[in-house]
Amino acid sequence: MKNSDTKFGTTPKGVKVKSDLPSGLRELFVDKLKDIYRTEKEIAQTMPKMIENASCDQLVEVFSNHLEQTQLRVMRLEEVFSTIGEKDVAKKSETMAGLNEKAEEIMKENEFDYERHAAIITNAKKVEHYEIESYVTLASFARILGEEQAAYLLEETLIEDKVANDMLSKYTIL
C-alpha cells in the first residue's frame, strides 16, 4: 500500500499532507477525536442497561458483544491519542447526549417486549450510523494529516462498526 492509499481509497490528488496544512484541520481532528472518545465511553456505560432491557436472547448476545467491542474501542482511541501526541480527553457530545436520553426514554416507555425491542434496535442503529460517519471522517483527516498509524486504528474501528450495524439490522424484527 502506498502512503496515500487506504482501505477505502486514496488521498485525493493535490491534497496537501501534514506540514502544508493549516493547523485548523489538526485542531478539528483532535476535537472530533475527543468527541468520539466520549461517545464510546458513554456507550460503554449505557450498554449494560440495554442488555438488561433486551427482549430476546439474541439481542442480549449482540449487545454483550458490542459492549466488549466498545471497551476495546476506548482503548484503541487512547492508542490513537498517544500516537498523535495528544492527551486522551473526552469532550461532551451533544449528539450522543440526545441519543442516550432517547435510549433511557425508550426503555421506560415501552413496556411490551416487541415494542421495546424495535425501539432499542432503532436507537442503537442511530448510534452506529453516528459512529460510522465519525470514523470515516476521522480516518480521512488522519490520512490527510499524515497520521498513518492513527488512520489504520480508526479504520479498524470503522470496519467493526459496519459489522455491528449489519448485526443490528438482522435483529430489527425478531
Protein Blocks (a to p, Z undefined) as FASTA:
>chain_A
ZZkbcfkbccdehiaghjlpcfklmmmmmmmmmmmmmmmmmmmmmmmmmmmmpcbfklmm
mmmmmmmmmmmmmmmmmmmmmmnopacdddddfklmmmmmmmmmmmmmmmbfklmmmmmm
mmmmmmmmmmmmmmmmmmmmmmmnopaklmmmmmmmmmmmmmmmmmmmmmmpZZ
